[in-house]
Amino acid sequence: MSAPQIYLLDDDTPVREAIALLLRTYGMTVETFASPETFLAHIDDSKPGCLIIDLRMPMISGLQVQERLSERGIDWPVIMITGHGDVNACRRAFKAGVMDFLTKPIDEQVLLDAIQACLAELSAVLERREARTLLAALTEREREVLDMVAKGLASKDIAAALDVSARTIDAHRANIAEKLGTSSVAEFVRLSALGRTT
């Protein structure tokens, strides 16, 4: 998977170019888009990033762009920017899951702080997604054993609870370790918790 980057969608060319220049100055990888249609056609779930989207654009608004991404299962964090901030737009944006809402002209430090928070959230989103993918490879019984291991139960206790031999539980644990790529109980606990997080 590629390193996270910034996707910037704003139909205002001077604003778009100024923000892109600022972020590149700080060593960030930025892709810019002038129209929602181009942006939506380009976004690829295999190249995750932080989204900076202008709220008010002709034809398709920033909130509509975010809705369309959500429909496609793209849940990357969004910073919404606008030159016409109002309380209702701000409320709708946060209700739709936007991480931050910035009014133009955007303060440089405020934007950089918002992006750092955005990238931290993106990292958490990708970690949860990876955990769900790994856990999906487990059988129902392996998932049951994993949950019991994560709760701190020893193999003999799990065997007694499931009415099977300890050897069977050890075999399940070996399969779980192979599928998850770790035999660490701490990792089992972490992945199990992440898999339950939405």
Secondary structure, 3 states (H helix, E strand, C coil): CCCCEEEEECCCHHHHHHHHHHHHHCCCCEEEECCHHHHHHHCCCCCCEEEEEECCCCCCCHHHHHHHHHHCCCCCCEEEEECCCCHHHHHHHHHCCCCEEEECCCCHHHHHHHHHHHHHHHHHHHHHHHHHHHHHCCCHHHHHHHHHHHCCCCHHHHHHHHCCCHHHHHHHHHHHHHHHCCCCHHHHHHHHHHHHCC
